[in-house]
Amino acid sequence: MNNHLWQVSREGLDSWAKKDFYQISGLHRESPGQARIESHAEYSFETIKDLIQPRAILSYFSEPVLDGGRLNLGGEWVFSQVLEQVDPKRIRGALVYGLTIGDFPDDEDLFLRLMGDFWGTAYVDSARKSLREDMQTREEFRGYFLSDELGPGFFGMGMNNALKFGRLIDLSQIGVELGIKGIMTPVKSALGLYLLSQDCPITFGDRCLYCRGNEDGCKICMEGKG
C-alpha cells in the first residue's frame, strides 16, 4: 500500500461524532440554558454538515527501523519519547496517514463559530476511529495488530515531525497543505502513525507524561475517553 486513498461518508460518522460533540461541548452535563445551547449546536451542524467530506491518504512501510525514540520510515526519521518504550523486534510494519474532513467557513457569530469548531473536532476524531477500524480489517493486515496511535503534536512527538509526514504521503491528493511550520490547511486535519505487531497491540504507558499540551486541553482530549 503506497499513497492509498480512503474515504467514508459523513453520515457513516454521525453517531460517533454526535457523541463526541456532546463531550467536547459539555452538553453531556445538564446546565442552565441547555436548550438554547443545543439549539445553536443544531443550527451550526445544519450549516456545515454538507461540507464535511472525510478522507485520508495512507502509506504502509514494511521495514521501519526503530532506534531509541527515533523511527526510520522510508528514509525519514520521526521521534517520540514513547517509542523508547517499544521493543524494536516487535515491529512488523508501520502505517502513516493524513486525514481531513475538508474546509468550511467560520461563522461571524463567535458562539456559532465555537460550535462549528467543536463539530469539526468531533468529526476528525470520529474519522480517525473509522480509519483505524477499516485498516484493522483489511486483508493485507490480517494477523497484525495496530498500536496505539502516534502523531505530530501528541504523545511527545513534536510538530516539526509534520513536515516529515508530508514527505511520506502525498497530502495534495486529499486537498491538504502543510505550512513551513507544519500547520495544516484545512485546519480540521490530522496526521497519524500506527505500528504493526503480531503477538498483541503495542501500547504506550504514561501518555499524559509525554503530552505537549496543557491541562486546559484535557477536557477535549479524546484519548482520555478511551
N, C-alpha and C positions, 0 to 999 in steps of 0.2 A: 504494500500500500504506500503510494507516494503522492502527496497532494490530492488526496481523495476528498471529494465534496460530500457533505452531509447536510440534510435539512429536515425539518419537522414543521408541521402546521402549527400556527398559534393555538388553534383550538385543541390540539393534542397536548398542550401545556397548561391549559386554563385551570384545571383542578389543582395542580401543584402550585401555579403562580398565585392563585387567589388565596390559598392557604398561607403562602409565604408573605403575600402582601399584608394580610391581617397581622402577622407577626411583626413585620418591619414597621408598619404604620402605627402599631399599638392598638389597633381596633379590636384585637382579641381581648382587651380589657375593657370592661364597662366604665364609661366616663361621662361627665356632663357634656351635652351637645353631641352625643354619639350619632344620633340620627342625621344631624346636619353634616357631620364629617363623612358619614357613609354616603350621603347624597352627593357630596363633592367628589368622593372617590369614584363613584359610579359614573358621574359625568366625565371625569378625567379619563377613565377607561374607554368610554364610548368615543372620545375624541382621538384616541391614539390606537385603538385595537386593530384597525385595518392597516396600520403602518408597521405593525410588529411582524417581522419576517425572520424567524430564527434559522440560522445556517452556520455551517462550520467548515473548515478545511483541516485535514489531518495528514500526518506523515508518520510512518512506522519505521523504527530503527532497530534492526535485528541484533546488532553487536555494539551496544553502548558500553563505554568503559568508565567505571567509577573509581576515582582516586581520592580518598578522603571525602570531602564535601563537594568535589568537582566531578561533573558528569560530562563525558565527551559524546556528543551526538553529531555524527557526520562532520567532524572537524571543529564544531563549535563547543566550547566549554561553558556550561552553566553551573552556578554554585548555589547551594543552600546548606545551612548548618545541619538541618535534619538529615541530610544524606550521609552525614558522618555516622549515623546510627545503623546504616544499611550494610549488610554483608554483600560485597560485590558478586560473590559466587551465586547468590540467589537470583540475580537479574537475568532474565531471558529476552528482554527487549524493552523498548520504550515507545510510547505513543505521545506525540506532540500535537496540539491542536490550537487553532484560533477560532473564536466564535463571536458572532454578533447577532443582535436582534434587529439591526437596522437603525435608521435615524428617524426622529420625529421632532417637530419644533417645540420649543419651550412656550408654555402659556404665559401671557402677560401677567396674569394673576399669580402672585407669589405662592399662594396656598395651593392652587391647582398645579403649579409647576412642581411643588414638592410632592404632590400626589403622583404626578407623572414620573418623577424620579423614582419613587417607591415602586411603581408598576414596572418600570424598566429594570430595576434591580431584581425584582421578583421573577421576571421572565428570563433574564440572563441566568440566574441560579437554577431555574427550572429547566432551561435548555441544557445546562451542564449535566444535570441529573439524567435527562433523557439520553444525551450523548453517551454517558457512561453505561447506561443500561444497554443501549444498542451495541456498543463496542464489546461488552462482556458476552453478548450472544452471537457475535459474528463467527462464521465458520473458521476463519483463519486464526482466531484467538481461542478456539475451543481447547480446554485443558489448561488454560492460563488464567491467572487471577490479575485483576488490575489493582494497583496500590492505592493508598490514599493519594489525593491529588496535590500536586505542587504547581506553582506558577509565580510569575513576577509579582511582587507586592505582598505575598503572604508566605508563611512558613519560613521566614528568614531569607527568602530569595529576593534580592534587590531588583528594583525596577530597571536597572541597567541591563538586566538579562532580557528584557523585552525585545531589544534590537537584535539579539542573537536568535530569539524565536522567529523574528521576522525574516531572518536569512534561511531558516529551516523550512518554512512554509510560505507559500505564495498568498499572502493575505489579500492581494488585489483581486483574487478570484471571488472573494466574498464581500468586496467593497470596503475593506478596512485599510486605513493608512496609519503608519507609525511616525510620530514626530521625532525630532532629533533626541529627545529625552525619553523616548519610549511611550509617550502619551498616545493613546489610541483614539481614532476617529472612525466611526461614531463612538461616542463616549460609552454607550452600553455595549461593550465588547469585552472579551476576556481571552487570556492565553493560559494554557494549562499543559500539564505533563503527567503521564502515568507510567509507572514501571510495571513490567510484567514478570510474574513469577509462577512457578508450577506447584509448589507444596501448599502454600497458603498466601493470602494477600500480604504485601509489605505494608506495614503501618508505621506511623511516626508518633512517638510519645512526646509529651511536653509541648504540645502545639503552641499554647499561648506563650511559652518561654521564648519562642523564636518569632513571634508576631512583631511586625514593624509598625503596627497601628497603635492606637491608644485606647484607653478604656471607654471613651465616648463611642467608639465603633463597635464595641461588644454587643450592643443591643440590636445591631443589624447584621452581625456576623452569622451567616447561615451554618458555619461549621459547628457552632455551639448548639444547634438544634438537632444534630445527628440525623 
